[in-house]
């Protein structure tokens, strides 16, 4: 998501975010759903089905990590309003992700012209109750302008 988004209606902004998710083959493969998007904030969800579980029946850590990765990047990218990439993140798994659905909520905590620091909470939903299963923090970096050649 890039410049000019401040003038876009909330519904149009969400629709643009959904187009980005739809253009990511892995996101489509696991059924990712964008539920909320505003400048510096996102809610991304994934239904938990058998192929996304590990041997003990929990959602695989890679799926939880995917949610944190994508949510952090969206939060930073929408806050900075420029093309971005996740440059690093840390995740703490605090409880097994057991349930029917995972919800990631991320927000930009601080951002400037070249990077953003974002936080994310990932919840597992079982019988309508959300339980925190992971916390993540990451740094989102502005992509270089393609017209600027590096040496």
N, C-alpha and C positions, 0 to 999 in steps of 0.2 A: 504494500500500500504506500503510495507516495503522495507528494505535495498536493495541496488544494483540497484535502479531505475535510478541512474545517468547514467548508461551504456545502458539504454533502449532507442530505437528510440522514437521520439515524437509520431509517429503513434501507436507504440506498447504500449506506456504509456497511451495514450487515450483509446486504446482498453481494457487495464487492468482496467481502471477506469469505463468503460462502463460495464464490467463484474461485478464489485462491485455493481453498480446501479441495474443491472439486478438481482442480488441476494437478493435485498431488496424488500420484497413483497409490502410494502407501496409505495415505489418509482415506482414500476411497476403499482400498482393500479391507481395512479394519473397521470401516463404517463410522468414521469421525463425523461429528455434527457440531456446527458452530451455532451456539445458542444466544450469545450476546457479544457485541463488539462495539467499543467506543474508543476514543483516543486514550491510549494507555491502559486499556482494560479488555479482557477477553474471558469468555466462558466457553470451553470446548469439552465435548462429551464423547464417550465411546461406549457402546453397549458391550457387555462382557458375554462372549459366547465361547463354546468349548475350545475352538482353535486358538483363542487368545489366552488360554490358561496354561500354567505349568503343571508339573506332575502331581502337586498336592491340591490342585483345584483353585488356586489363587490366580488372579490376572497376572500374567507374566510381567516381571519387572521391566522388560523392554517396552511393553505397552504403556506402563505407567511413565517410564522415562520419555517415550515419544510424546505423551500428552504434555509433560513439563516442557520439553524442548520446543514444541510447536507453540504452546501458549506463551512461553517467555518471549519467543521471537515475535509473535503477533503483538504482544503488549509493548515491546520496545519499538517495533517498526511503526505502529500506529502513533505512539507518543512522539517519535522523531519525525514522522511523515516523510521518510525517505526509504529507499531500498536498503535492507539490512540482512545480516546473517548472525546466527548465534556464534559467539566466539568462545564461550566456555560456560559450563554450568556445573553445579553441585546438587546432588539430590540425596535426601535422607528418607529412607523407607522406614516409617514408624509403626506400621501395622500391615498385615497381609491384606491385599486388595480382594476382598470377598464380597460378592453381590451381583447385581444385575447390570450395573452401569458404573462408569468412572466419570467424574466431573473434575476438570481442571479450571481453576480461576487464577488468572495472573494479572499483575499490574506493574506498571513502570513506577518504581520508587524514586528514581532520579534519572534525568536525561539531559544531554547537551547536544551539540551539533555532531559529535562523532561517535558517541556511545550512550547506552542506557543500562542501568542496573534494574533488574526486575525480580520480583518474587512470585512464586506459584505455590498454591496448595492443591493437592489432588485428593479427592474424596472417593470412597467406594460407597455406593448406594445399595442398601439391602433392605427390603420391605419398607421402602420409603424413608429410611433413616440414613443420613450421611455420616460417614466415619472417616476422619482424616487418615490417609494411608501414606502420604509422602509430602515433603516440603522441598522446594527447590529454589535456588537463586542463580541468576545468570547474568552475563554481560552480553549485550547485543551491540554489534558494531555496524556502523554505516559502511555500505559497500562503496568502493571507489567509483567515481564518475567514469563511465566507459570512454568518455571523450578525452580523459586525462591519461596519457600513456606513462607507464612507470618504466624506469630503466633498471 
